[in-house]
Structures are given as C-alpha cells and as structure tokens.
Amino acid sequence: MGIISWIILGLLAGAAAKILLPGRDPGGLVGTTLIGIAGAFIGGWAAAKFFDHPVSKHFYDGATWVSAIGGALVLLIAFRLLFGNSREHR
C-alpha cells in the first residue's frame, strides 16, 4: 500500500476508533483525525514487528484494518489520559 492508502485507512480507522470510544477529545475533529492516521501507521508497524504479519500488501485485508483501528484506539486513549478534556480546565 502506498502512503495515500495509509492516510485514507487512518482517516477511516480514526472514525471507527471515535465510534468505539465516544466522548470529547482535547483535539476535536482535527486531533482525532491525526490520531487515526498516526494510529494506522503505528498499528501497521506493531503488527509487522510483533505479530510477524506484514500488513502492507492489501488495503482490504482484515488484519490491516484491525491493526489500524487498534493503533488508533491506543493513541486516542493515551491522548485522553495525557491531555484530558481541555474544557474542564477553564
């Protein structure tokens, strides 16, 4: 898969992570989108590194989607833990 495919996958993975983990995020829509893209890259790297399953072959591979959504969920949870809800601090 090329870089554009990973970005599209990241956008969709970020949306799926947001559906699975609803609530307010400190970064809003833009922050969640960037987290989704980064999560797709990190999830793909983790799957290839730790599970010995290269996910760069096909866009429609189930393992690719699971690793991208999982990476986005992990980053979204970490982002919420680190930065919390910025609206509460005012």
Backbone as XML, in Angstrom:
<?xml version="1.0"?>
<chain id="A" units="angstrom">
  <residue number="1" name="MET">
    <atom name="N" x="0.844" y="-1.182" z="0.000"/>
    <atom name="CA" x="0.000" y="0.000" z="0.000"/>
    <atom name="C" x="0.881" y="1.234" z="0.000"/>
  </residue>
  <residue number="2" name="GLY">
    <atom name="N" x="0.417" y="2.243" z="-0.647"/>
    <atom name="CA" x="1.149" y="3.494" z="-0.682"/>
    <atom name="C" x="0.762" y="4.399" z="0.465"/>
  </residue>
  <residue number="3" name="ILE">
    <atom name="N" x="1.405" y="5.529" z="0.549"/>
    <atom name="CA" x="1.186" y="6.482" z="1.632"/>
    <atom name="C" x="-0.245" y="7.028" z="1.619"/>
  </residue>
  <residue number="4" name="ILE">
    <atom name="N" x="-0.805" y="7.246" z="0.429"/>
    <atom name="CA" x="-2.171" y="7.762" z="0.334"/>
    <atom name="C" x="-3.160" y="6.734" z="0.879"/>
  </residue>
  <residue number="5" name="SER">
    <atom name="N" x="-2.919" y="5.459" z="0.593"/>
    <atom name="CA" x="-3.784" y="4.401" z="1.122"/>
    <atom name="C" x="-3.737" y="4.362" z="2.642"/>
  </residue>
  <residue number="6" name="TRP">
    <atom name="N" x="-2.539" y="4.542" z="3.207"/>
    <atom name="CA" x="-2.409" y="4.540" z="4.665"/>
    <atom name="C" x="-3.115" y="5.748" z="5.280"/>
  </residue>
  <residue number="7" name="ILE">
    <atom name="N" x="-3.080" y="6.875" z="4.610"/>
    <atom name="CA" x="-3.762" y="8.065" z="5.129"/>
    <atom name="C" x="-5.271" y="7.861" z="5.090"/>
  </residue>
  <residue number="8" name="ILE">
    <atom name="N" x="-5.780" y="7.316" z="3.992"/>
    <atom name="CA" x="-7.218" y="7.043" z="3.909"/>
    <atom name="C" x="-7.617" y="6.019" z="4.951"/>
  </residue>
  <residue number="9" name="LEU">
    <atom name="N" x="-6.821" y="4.975" z="5.085"/>
    <atom name="CA" x="-7.078" y="3.966" z="6.108"/>
    <atom name="C" x="-7.044" y="4.598" z="7.493"/>
  </residue>
  <residue number="10" name="GLY">
    <atom name="N" x="-6.115" y="5.498" z="7.735"/>
    <atom name="CA" x="-6.021" y="6.177" z="9.023"/>
    <atom name="C" x="-7.228" y="7.045" z="9.310"/>
  </residue>
  <residue number="11" name="LEU">
    <atom name="N" x="-7.728" y="7.731" z="8.294"/>
    <atom name="CA" x="-8.938" y="8.542" z="8.479"/>
    <atom name="C" x="-10.117" y="7.667" z="8.875"/>
  </residue>
  <residue number="12" name="LEU">
    <atom name="N" x="-10.267" y="6.555" z="8.182"/>
    <atom name="CA" x="-11.366" y="5.642" z="8.495"/>
    <atom name="C" x="-11.161" y="4.949" z="9.845"/>
  </residue>
  <residue number="13" name="ALA">
    <atom name="N" x="-9.915" y="4.605" z="10.159"/>
    <atom name="CA" x="-9.621" y="3.981" z="11.450"/>
    <atom name="C" x="-9.869" y="4.964" z="12.591"/>
  </residue>
  <residue number="14" name="GLY">
    <atom name="N" x="-9.530" y="6.228" z="12.393"/>
    <atom name="CA" x="-9.804" y="7.249" z="13.405"/>
    <atom name="C" x="-11.293" y="7.417" z="13.639"/>
  </residue>
  <residue number="15" name="ALA">
    <atom name="N" x="-12.072" y="7.383" z="12.565"/>
    <atom name="CA" x="-13.529" y="7.473" z="12.701"/>
    <atom name="C" x="-14.079" y="6.259" z="13.438"/>
  </residue>
  <residue number="16" name="ALA">
    <atom name="N" x="-13.566" y="5.075" z="13.112"/>
    <atom name="CA" x="-14.009" y="3.858" z="13.800"/>
    <atom name="C" x="-13.619" y="3.895" z="15.274"/>
  </residue>
  <residue number="17" name="ALA">
    <atom name="N" x="-12.418" y="4.373" z="15.579"/>
    <atom name="CA" x="-11.985" y="4.474" z="16.977"/>
    <atom name="C" x="-12.862" y="5.464" z="17.737"/>
  </residue>
  <residue number="18" name="LYS">
    <atom name="N" x="-13.242" y="6.536" z="17.095"/>
    <atom name="CA" x="-14.104" y="7.544" z="17.727"/>
    <atom name="C" x="-15.491" y="6.972" z="17.992"/>
  </residue>
  <residue number="19" name="ILE">
    <atom name="N" x="-15.985" y="6.137" z="17.092"/>
    <atom name="CA" x="-17.281" y="5.490" z="17.304"/>
    <atom name="C" x="-17.194" y="4.500" z="18.456"/>
  </residue>
  <residue number="20" name="LEU">
    <atom name="N" x="-16.091" y="3.756" z="18.537"/>
    <atom name="CA" x="-15.902" y="2.779" z="19.607"/>
    <atom name="C" x="-15.616" y="3.428" z="20.953"/>
  </residue>
  <residue number="21" name="LEU">
    <atom name="N" x="-15.069" y="4.625" z="20.944"/>
    <atom name="CA" x="-14.690" y="5.330" z="22.167"/>
    <atom name="C" x="-15.245" y="6.755" z="22.108"/>
  </residue>
  <residue number="22" name="PRO">
    <atom name="N" x="-16.559" y="6.889" z="22.280"/>
    <atom name="CA" x="-17.153" y="8.228" z="22.143"/>
    <atom name="C" x="-16.773" y="9.138" z="23.306"/>
  </residue>
  <residue number="23" name="GLY">
    <atom name="N" x="-17.005" y="10.407" z="23.113"/>
    <atom name="CA" x="-16.717" y="11.408" z="24.136"/>
    <atom name="C" x="-15.951" y="12.564" z="23.536"/>
  </residue>
  <residue number="24" name="ARG">
    <atom name="N" x="-15.729" y="13.570" z="24.357"/>
    <atom name="CA" x="-14.989" y="14.742" z="23.887"/>
    <atom name="C" x="-13.492" y="14.484" z="23.946"/>
  </residue>
  <residue number="25" name="ASP">
    <atom name="N" x="-12.839" y="14.922" z="22.906"/>
    <atom name="CA" x="-11.384" y="14.816" z="22.852"/>
    <atom name="C" x="-10.790" y="16.213" z="22.904"/>
  </residue>
  <residue number="26" name="PRO">
    <atom name="N" x="-9.628" y="16.353" z="23.527"/>
    <atom name="CA" x="-8.995" y="17.671" z="23.609"/>
    <atom name="C" x="-8.695" y="18.283" z="22.249"/>
  </residue>
  <residue number="27" name="GLY">
    <atom name="N" x="-8.410" y="17.477" z="21.250"/>
    <atom name="CA" x="-8.037" y="17.998" z="19.945"/>
    <atom name="C" x="-9.186" y="18.199" z="18.986"/>
  </residue>
  <residue number="28" name="GLY">
    <atom name="N" x="-10.385" y="17.757" z="19.351"/>
    <atom name="CA" x="-11.526" y="17.887" z="18.479"/>
    <atom name="C" x="-11.413" y="16.983" z="17.252"/>
  </residue>
  <residue number="29" name="LEU">
    <atom name="N" x="-12.091" y="17.385" z="16.193"/>
    <atom name="CA" x="-12.122" y="16.580" z="14.975"/>
    <atom name="C" x="-10.755" y="16.469" z="14.316"/>
  </residue>
  <residue number="30" name="VAL">
    <atom name="N" x="-10.024" y="17.550" z="14.265"/>
    <atom name="CA" x="-8.696" y="17.538" z="13.633"/>
    <atom name="C" x="-7.739" y="16.643" z="14.423"/>
  </residue>
  <residue number="31" name="GLY">
    <atom name="N" x="-7.768" y="16.772" z="15.735"/>
    <atom name="CA" x="-6.898" y="15.946" z="16.572"/>
    <atom name="C" x="-7.214" y="14.471" z="16.443"/>
  </residue>
  <residue number="32" name="THR">
    <atom name="N" x="-8.509" y="14.136" z="16.424"/>
    <atom name="CA" x="-8.910" y="12.738" z="16.278"/>
    <atom name="C" x="-8.506" y="12.196" z="14.911"/>
  </residue>
  <residue number="33" name="THR">
    <atom name="N" x="-8.610" y="13.013" z="13.883"/>
    <atom name="CA" x="-8.197" y="12.601" z="12.541"/>
    <atom name="C" x="-6.700" y="12.317" z="12.497"/>
  </residue>
  <residue number="34" name="LEU">
    <atom name="N" x="-5.912" y="13.196" z="13.077"/>
    <atom name="CA" x="-4.462" y="12.981" z="13.100"/>
    <atom name="C" x="-4.089" y="11.758" z="13.934"/>
  </residue>
  <residue number="35" name="ILE">
    <atom name="N" x="-4.815" y="11.546" z="15.023"/>
    <atom name="CA" x="-4.582" y="10.361" z="15.842"/>
    <atom name="C" x="-4.905" y="9.102" z="15.049"/>
  </residue>
  <residue number="36" name="GLY">
    <atom name="N" x="-5.970" y="9.143" z="14.256"/>
    <atom name="CA" x="-6.325" y="7.996" z="13.426"/>
    <atom name="C" x="-5.258" y="7.676" z="12.401"/>
  </residue>
  <residue number="37" name="ILE">
    <atom name="N" x="-4.719" y="8.696" z="11.765"/>
    <atom name="CA" x="-3.666" y="8.473" z="10.771"/>
    <atom name="C" x="-2.411" y="7.920" z="11.439"/>
  </residue>
  <residue number="38" name="ALA">
    <atom name="N" x="-2.011" y="8.523" z="12.553"/>
    <atom name="CA" x="-0.835" y="8.022" z="13.282"/>
    <atom name="C" x="-1.090" y="6.617" z="13.812"/>
  </residue>
  <residue number="39" name="GLY">
    <atom name="N" x="-2.304" y="6.348" z="14.259"/>
    <atom name="CA" x="-2.653" y="5.017" z="14.756"/>
    <atom name="C" x="-2.566" y="3.951" z="13.684"/>
  </residue>
  <residue number="40" name="ALA">
    <atom name="N" x="-2.946" y="4.311" z="12.463"/>
    <atom name="CA" x="-2.845" y="3.358" z="11.360"/>
    <atom name="C" x="-1.387" y="3.003" z="11.099"/>
  </residue>
  <residue number="41" name="PHE">
    <atom name="N" x="-0.524" y="3.994" z="11.112"/>
    <atom name="CA" x="0.897" y="3.732" z="10.900"/>
    <atom name="C" x="1.487" y="2.912" z="12.051"/>
  </residue>
  <residue number="42" name="ILE">
    <atom name="N" x="1.165" y="3.286" z="13.271"/>
    <atom name="CA" x="1.710" y="2.571" z="14.428"/>
    <atom name="C" x="1.140" y="1.163" z="14.513"/>
  </residue>
  <residue number="43" name="GLY">
    <atom name="N" x="-0.151" y="1.013" z="14.259"/>
    <atom name="CA" x="-0.759" y="-0.319" z="14.269"/>
    <atom name="C" x="-0.162" y="-1.226" z="13.207"/>
  </residue>
  <residue number="44" name="GLY">
    <atom name="N" x="0.072" y="-0.682" z="12.025"/>
    <atom name="CA" x="0.705" y="-1.467" z="10.964"/>
    <atom name="C" x="2.121" y="-1.859" z="11.313"/>
  </residue>
  <residue number="45" name="TRP">
    <atom name="N" x="2.851" y="-0.925" z="11.906"/>
    <atom name="CA" x="4.219" y="-1.234" z="12.324"/>
    <atom name="C" x="4.229" y="-2.309" z="13.409"/>
  </residue>
  <residue number="46" name="ALA">
    <atom name="N" x="3.334" y="-2.180" z="14.401"/>
    <atom name="CA" x="3.287" y="-3.138" z="15.507"/>
    <atom name="C" x="2.906" y="-4.531" z="15.009"/>
  </residue>
  <residue number="47" name="ALA">
    <atom name="N" x="1.960" y="-4.598" z="14.083"/>
    <atom name="CA" x="1.559" y="-5.896" z="13.547"/>
    <atom name="C" x="2.713" y="-6.564" z="12.803"/>
  </residue>
  <residue number="48" name="ALA">
    <atom name="N" x="3.446" y="-5.783" z="12.053"/>
    <atom name="CA" x="4.578" y="-6.347" z="11.312"/>
    <atom name="C" x="5.723" y="-6.726" z="12.238"/>
  </residue>
  <residue number="49" name="LYS">
    <atom name="N" x="5.955" y="-5.918" z="13.264"/>
    <atom name="CA" x="7.097" y="-6.125" z="14.157"/>
    <atom name="C" x="6.851" y="-7.242" z="15.176"/>
  </residue>
  <residue number="50" name="PHE">
    <atom name="N" x="5.705" y="-7.187" z="15.850"/>
    <atom name="CA" x="5.472" y="-8.099" z="16.970"/>
    <atom name="C" x="4.678" y="-9.344" z="16.604"/>
  </residue>
  <residue number="51" name="PHE">
    <atom name="N" x="3.836" y="-9.262" z="15.585"/>
    <atom name="CA" x="2.996" y="-10.400" z="15.224"/>
    <atom name="C" x="3.443" y="-11.068" z="13.927"/>
  </residue>
  <residue number="52" name="ASP">
    <atom name="N" x="4.522" y="-10.577" z="13.356"/>
    <atom name="CA" x="5.092" y="-11.135" z="12.134"/>
    <atom name="C" x="4.046" y="-11.253" z="11.021"/>
  </residue>
  <residue number="53" name="HIS">
    <atom name="N" x="3.221" y="-10.211" z="10.900"/>
    <atom name="CA" x="2.199" y="-10.175" z="9.853"/>
    <atom name="C" x="2.296" y="-8.844" z="9.111"/>
  </residue>
  <residue number="54" name="PRO">
    <atom name="N" x="3.030" y="-8.834" z="8.007"/>
    <atom name="CA" x="3.129" y="-7.573" z="7.260"/>
    <atom name="C" x="1.774" y="-7.180" z="6.707"/>
  </residue>
  <residue number="55" name="VAL">
    <atom name="N" x="1.360" y="-5.965" z="6.981"/>
    <atom name="CA" x="0.028" y="-5.516" z="6.581"/>
    <atom name="C" x="0.070" y="-4.583" z="5.386"/>
  </residue>
  <residue number="56" name="SER">
    <atom name="N" x="1.182" y="-4.487" z="4.741"/>
    <atom name="CA" x="1.311" y="-3.527" z="3.653"/>
    <atom name="C" x="0.924" y="-4.099" z="2.294"/>
  </residue>
  <residue number="57" name="LYS">
    <atom name="N" x="0.326" y="-5.278" z="2.258"/>
    <atom name="CA" x="0.020" y="-5.912" z="0.983"/>
    <atom name="C" x="-1.292" y="-5.424" z="0.379"/>
  </residue>
  <residue number="58" name="HIS">
    <atom name="N" x="-2.377" y="-5.491" z="1.123"/>
    <atom name="CA" x="-3.698" y="-5.207" z="0.563"/>
    <atom name="C" x="-4.470" y="-4.242" z="1.451"/>
  </residue>
  <residue number="59" name="PHE">
    <atom name="N" x="-5.182" y="-3.341" z="0.808"/>
    <atom name="CA" x="-5.981" y="-2.352" z="1.527"/>
    <atom name="C" x="-7.163" y="-3.009" z="2.232"/>
  </residue>
  <residue number="60" name="TYR">
    <atom name="N" x="-7.706" y="-4.064" z="1.662"/>
    <atom name="CA" x="-8.905" y="-4.701" z="2.203"/>
    <atom name="C" x="-8.618" y="-5.893" z="3.104"/>
  </residue>
  <residue number="61" name="ASP">
    <atom name="N" x="-7.397" y="-6.049" z="3.541"/>
    <atom name="CA" x="-7.029" y="-7.134" z="4.444"/>
    <atom name="C" x="-7.572" y="-6.846" z="5.839"/>
  </residue>
  <residue number="62" name="GLY">
    <atom name="N" x="-8.227" y="-7.832" z="6.440"/>
    <atom name="CA" x="-8.820" y="-7.656" z="7.764"/>
    <atom name="C" x="-7.799" y="-7.330" z="8.833"/>
  </residue>
  <residue number="63" name="ALA">
    <atom name="N" x="-6.639" y="-7.958" z="8.767"/>
    <atom name="CA" x="-5.589" y="-7.692" z="9.761"/>
    <atom name="C" x="-5.104" y="-6.253" z="9.673"/>
  </residue>
  <residue number="64" name="THR">
    <atom name="N" x="-5.079" y="-5.709" z="8.470"/>
    <atom name="CA" x="-4.682" y="-4.313" z="8.291"/>
    <atom name="C" x="-5.652" y="-3.394" z="9.006"/>
  </residue>
  <residue number="65" name="TRP">
    <atom name="N" x="-6.929" y="-3.645" z="8.832"/>
    <atom name="CA" x="-7.953" y="-2.805" z="9.459"/>
    <atom name="C" x="-7.952" y="-2.949" z="10.981"/>
  </residue>
  <residue number="66" name="VAL">
    <atom name="N" x="-7.813" y="-4.170" z="11.469"/>
    <atom name="CA" x="-7.791" y="-4.392" z="12.920"/>
    <atom name="C" x="-6.590" y="-3.697" z="13.545"/>
  </residue>
  <residue number="67" name="SER">
    <atom name="N" x="-5.426" y="-3.815" z="12.909"/>
    <atom name="CA" x="-4.236" y="-3.184" z="13.471"/>
    <atom name="C" x="-4.335" y="-1.661" z="13.405"/>
  </residue>
  <residue number="68" name="ALA">
    <atom name="N" x="-4.911" y="-1.119" z="12.344"/>
    <atom name="CA" x="-5.056" y="0.331" z="12.226"/>
    <atom name="C" x="-6.042" y="0.871" z="13.257"/>
  </residue>
  <residue number="69" name="ILE">
    <atom name="N" x="-7.171" y="0.213" z="13.419"/>
    <atom name="CA" x="-8.162" y="0.658" z="14.405"/>
    <atom name="C" x="-7.619" y="0.472" z="15.812"/>
  </residue>
  <residue number="70" name="GLY">
    <atom name="N" x="-6.915" y="-0.639" z="16.049"/>
    <atom name="CA" x="-6.308" y="-0.854" z="17.362"/>
    <atom name="C" x="-5.269" y="0.201" z="17.695"/>
  </residue>
  <residue number="71" name="GLY">
    <atom name="N" x="-4.451" y="0.547" z="16.721"/>
    <atom name="CA" x="-3.460" y="1.606" z="16.928"/>
    <atom name="C" x="-4.120" y="2.945" z="17.211"/>
  </residue>
  <residue number="72" name="ALA">
    <atom name="N" x="-5.193" y="3.242" z="16.488"/>
    <atom name="CA" x="-5.917" y="4.495" z="16.712"/>
    <atom name="C" x="-6.566" y="4.516" z="18.092"/>
  </residue>
  <residue number="73" name="LEU">
    <atom name="N" x="-7.120" y="3.393" z="18.525"/>
    <atom name="CA" x="-7.712" y="3.326" z="19.863"/>
    <atom name="C" x="-6.668" y="3.546" z="20.952"/>
  </residue>
  <residue number="74" name="VAL">
    <atom name="N" x="-5.525" y="2.895" z="20.807"/>
    <atom name="CA" x="-4.451" y="3.050" z="21.805"/>
    <atom name="C" x="-4.001" y="4.507" z="21.876"/>
  </residue>
  <residue number="75" name="LEU">
    <atom name="N" x="-3.798" y="5.127" z="20.731"/>
    <atom name="CA" x="-3.371" y="6.531" z="20.724"/>
    <atom name="C" x="-4.453" y="7.458" z="21.268"/>
  </residue>
  <residue number="76" name="LEU">
    <atom name="N" x="-5.708" y="7.187" z="20.953"/>
    <atom name="CA" x="-6.801" y="8.015" z="21.447"/>
    <atom name="C" x="-6.909" y="7.919" z="22.968"/>
  </residue>
  <residue number="77" name="ILE">
    <atom name="N" x="-6.770" y="6.731" z="23.506"/>
    <atom name="CA" x="-6.800" y="6.552" z="24.965"/>
    <atom name="C" x="-5.606" y="7.250" z="25.607"/>
  </residue>
  <residue number="78" name="ALA">
    <atom name="N" x="-4.422" y="7.078" z="25.031"/>
    <atom name="CA" x="-3.231" y="7.730" z="25.585"/>
    <atom name="C" x="-3.365" y="9.250" z="25.519"/>
  </residue>
  <residue number="79" name="PHE">
    <atom name="N" x="-3.896" y="9.761" z="24.423"/>
    <atom name="CA" x="-4.083" y="11.201" z="24.271"/>
    <atom name="C" x="-5.050" y="11.740" z="25.322"/>
  </residue>
  <residue number="80" name="ARG">
    <atom name="N" x="-6.133" y="10.994" z="25.571"/>
    <atom name="CA" x="-7.093" y="11.423" z="26.598"/>
    <atom name="C" x="-6.477" y="11.372" z="27.999"/>
  </residue>
  <residue number="81" name="LEU">
    <atom name="N" x="-5.670" y="10.350" z="28.256"/>
    <atom name="CA" x="-5.040" y="10.256" z="29.570"/>
    <atom name="C" x="-4.024" y="11.365" z="29.795"/>
  </residue>
  <residue number="82" name="LEU">
    <atom name="N" x="-3.272" y="11.690" z="28.754"/>
    <atom name="CA" x="-2.238" y="12.716" z="28.890"/>
    <atom name="C" x="-2.805" y="14.134" z="28.950"/>
  </residue>
  <residue number="83" name="PHE">
    <atom name="N" x="-3.774" y="14.412" z="28.105"/>
    <atom name="CA" x="-4.239" y="15.786" z="27.976"/>
    <atom name="C" x="-5.626" y="16.020" z="28.538"/>
  </residue>
  <residue number="84" name="GLY">
    <atom name="N" x="-6.382" y="14.969" z="28.800"/>
    <atom name="CA" x="-7.706" y="15.111" z="29.384"/>
    <atom name="C" x="-8.624" y="15.952" z="28.546"/>
  </residue>
  <residue number="85" name="ASN">
    <atom name="N" x="-9.680" y="16.414" z="29.166"/>
    <atom name="CA" x="-10.636" y="17.265" z="28.484"/>
    <atom name="C" x="-10.264" y="18.720" z="28.762"/>
  </residue>
  <residue number="86" name="SER">
    <atom name="N" x="-9.816" y="19.412" z="27.745"/>
    <atom name="CA" x="-9.324" y="20.779" z="27.918"/>
    <atom name="C" x="-10.418" y="21.736" z="28.352"/>
  </residue>
  <residue number="87" name="ARG">
    <atom name="N" x="-11.673" y="21.396" z="28.143"/>
    <atom name="CA" x="-12.777" y="22.269" z="28.530"/>
    <atom name="C" x="-13.013" y="22.256" z="30.036"/>
  </residue>
  <residue number="88" name="GLU">
    <atom name="N" x="-12.560" y="21.201" z="30.715"/>
    <atom name="CA" x="-12.728" y="21.120" z="32.164"/>
    <atom name="C" x="-11.758" y="22.009" z="32.912"/>
  </residue>
  <residue number="89" name="HIS">
    <atom name="N" x="-10.639" y="22.384" z="32.300"/>
    <atom name="CA" x="-9.602" y="23.140" z="32.985"/>
    <atom name="C" x="-9.847" y="24.639" z="32.981"/>
  </residue>
  <residue number="90" name="ARG">
    <atom name="N" x="-10.907" y="25.105" z="32.378"/>
    <atom name="CA" x="-11.162" y="26.551" z="32.304"/>
    <atom name="C" x="-11.936" y="27.025" z="33.484"/>
  </residue>
</chain>
